[in-house]
Each structure stands twice: as structure tokens, then as C-alpha cells.
Amino acid sequence: MFLPPVQHGATVLNREIFRRTVEVIGVRVPTNSVAKFLKVLNKDLFNQPKLKNVVNDPESSNTKIVLLNPKVESLELDNISSETKNFINNEGLGIIRHSVELNYDYWGADDIIKAILPSGVESPTSFTQKNPKITTVVNKTDTIDTTYRFFKMEVLAGENNMIAEVKESNCRFRFDFSQVYWNSRLHTEHSRLLSLFKKGDYICDVFAGVGPFAIPAAKKGCIVYANDLNPASYRYLVENIKLNKVHDKVYPYNLDGKLFISKAVLDLQKAYDDNAESFKTSKVKSNSTLQKQISCNFNHFVMNLPATAIEFLDAFKGLWKDKEALFKSLNLELPMIHCYCFSKSDTPERETVERINAVLGHPLQEDTYKIYFVRKVAPNKDMFCVSFRLSHAVAFIHGSEKRKQDVINDAPHVNDSVSVEDDDITKHVKRYKLEDQ
């Protein structure tokens, strides 16, 4: 196969650069003799991928040009047997040089990438075919950012434009790939967890990113409180909420995870209380009907920050310490927690549960949790999701004033005097309903 022109180190994907003209030897033959020539010249034909062995003769409509193997480089037909050469001279109408024009579309992705990568850099092997929608080729230059979870990148070829749009779970997601975290390999895991949510569930997505859990859940009919500390992720989360028309079901936040957990619970409780107040003058009085209108509790908390999510579990200690009676009166279950984590241990399940127990201060009972293997991140590093129902011992524990203060201390610098129970906390945090923007 012919190789494209080498453009090592190119930073702009100029398709015109990849034009190439190849000179080959051809035999002019009568149109009605083409089949005969193809049979006799079988081993000496052009036989190049994506190209024809027989082409039109620009000089006559009554003849064709049968192209020969590129190894035949002279009009004297070197490298061809005497028998075949005699056949061509006797039956053919002449031996000519023919130009084959090649362009960018002729070569595959691997050929193009090898031609533009710096010399000595190994070409990626994941491209099986060239996709005309690929406009930029990048290289990760560093490990993941520990605060905002994105990779620093350099452009190897194409446009210096990191804006991407992908489709997943029947939703569209738009984001700047250089400023946020996105991994399409997690699509199966996203789908698995989403299958656990029911229409009408209340979901609290603590590390929502650009919305791979939150937006499909809203499309399913759930009410979602979604948060991400990364301002860029938050910005694209808001954009994707609008893009997918779920602005009435997703409430976006831009907070530290621990502060968000407390804030989301308070906001949902306030919405419930406001709704309950409106029912005082309503004809419908039953608690069950009120609960159907709006919940006072989340059904699921999603914590997809595998590097550190376990450390945020202490935010649940005593979070509902004054609401135990309400939970009993409405017959409410405490929420399911879906906590993602990494493990390098030879006994990852045991090691993971021990880490969770240490943070919660109360051991998970064997029949109350499940551990799902998500994927292998590195040869000695696996990703898991631990799903468990929060226990009464953790949720209703008293004497948690230190925990509440820790939540504030770990959050971004908001106001040292702010307590998570302040009525005026909304002055110090970002929480926006889309209709207010």
C-alpha cells in the first residue's frame, strides 16, 4: 500500500498536504480483451487497496488501461516473465505510464496519524477506521488534576478546539474536554446505576460532572440535585440541562461535596415544608398524598469521585438527627449510597469496606451492601462501586456539631461564620434554578 506524505509534527490537519501522485506502468488493451488480460496477468496486476486494476483510457473509449504491479518500473517490463511479456507485446496496443492520484481520503486513520506524529512517537492503535468527524488529535501531558478531575492536553493535529459533543443514554452532552472529566468507557456503569432509579425518585448527585448520571435520571422522571466543584463542569452541567430540556427536574449546584450534601438535604426539606404549608388550606390532608407531591428525602446519593469519595461519607453522620420522628411517621427509608472508589489491594472488597467503616464509625452489615466491579484502571488498580443503605445509627446520631463544623471548614472559603443550619446560607453558596438565569 502507498504511504502518505510525511508531515511529522504538524499541528494543523491540512488535507491538501496529503495529495500524492503515483506513476505506474499500464497496458493499453481493447475493451473486449480486458477479461483475457486479467486472467493472463493475474500475478502481475496492480492489486492495491481501494484502487482498480483497470481504468478508463483518456485517449479512447474503445480501449482500457490494465495497471501492472508497482514493482514493474520501466516500459521494458522488467520483473515480468518472458512469456507474459510476449503476450503483452503481441496482444496489447501499447505500454504507457499512468498517473494515479491519491488524496487524504485514500489513507486510513493509522496512516495519517503516523505521518503527522513526531518522529519516534508510537502511533495509537485504537483507530480502526478514519472518522470524518474527528477534527482534533490530542495527547494527555499530565496525570488527572486532583481538584477538578481533568487532564492537561496538547494538540497533535487538527483544530485547537476541545469542545466536544457526545451522545449517551439518549442524551446529548456538550463540554470542553480539556476542562472537565468525561470517560465514555463508563457508559455501561452509568446505565447499570440508572437502571436502579425509578420514576419519581429523588437523586442527589454529589460529584455530577457534566451530568452523565443526573441528566438521564431526569429524563427517566427523577428529580435530581446535581453538584460539581469544578466551575467548568458546573457551567456545562447547566448547559446540558438546557440542551436536554430537563430544567424542571435538575437543580445544579457548584459547591464542595460535603457542604453540598448538607445543603441539598436542607433545600429538599425546605421544599417539603413549603409544600406542606400550602396543603393546610387544601382539601387533601393525608401525609401519603403529600409525600407523593414532593419528597422530604432523597432515595439515592451518587458519589462518583473514586479517588476520594469515601472521605466524604462522614457528611452523613447525624445529617437527619432531628428528623427521626418524621421518617417514622411517613414510613420513609433512609437513602441508598452509591460510593465509587479505587483499590490496589489483593482483597479489594475487604479493604474497601474497612475504609468505609472507619469513616462512618459504624460497620456495614454483610447483608446490607453490595460491591460492584466497574473496570480495571491500571494493572494493579481497580474501580468499584459500593452500594449500601445508610443506617439509622449513622443518620440519626446526635452530638455531631464537630462534623457540621468540619463540613464548613472543608468547603471553599464562603464565610467563616456560616453554619449549615443558617437560614441565610443561600447568600454564601451558589445554587441556581435555571429559570432564574
Secondary structure, 3 states (H helix, E strand, C coil): CCCCCCCCCCCCCCHHHHCEEEEEEEEEEEHHHHHHHHHHCHHHECCCCCCCCEEECCCCCCEEEEEECCCCCCCCCCCCCHHHHHHHHHHCCEEEEEEEEECHHHCCHHHHHHHHCCCCCCCCCCCCCCCCCCCEEEEECCCCCCCCCCCCEEEEEECCCCEEEEEECCEEEEEECCCCCCCHHHHHHHHHHHCCCCCCCEEEECCCCCCCCHHHHHHCCCEEEEECCCHHHHHHHHHHHHHCCCCCCEEEECCCHHHHHHHHHHHHHHHHHHHHHHHHHCCCCCHHHHHHHCCCCCCEEEECCCCCHHHHHHHHCCCCCCCHHHHHHCCCCCCEEEEEEEECCCCHHHHHHHHHHHHHCCCCCHHHEEEEEEEEEECCEEEEEEEEECCHHHHCCCCCHHHHHHHHHHCCCCCCCCCCCCCCHHHCCCECCHHHC
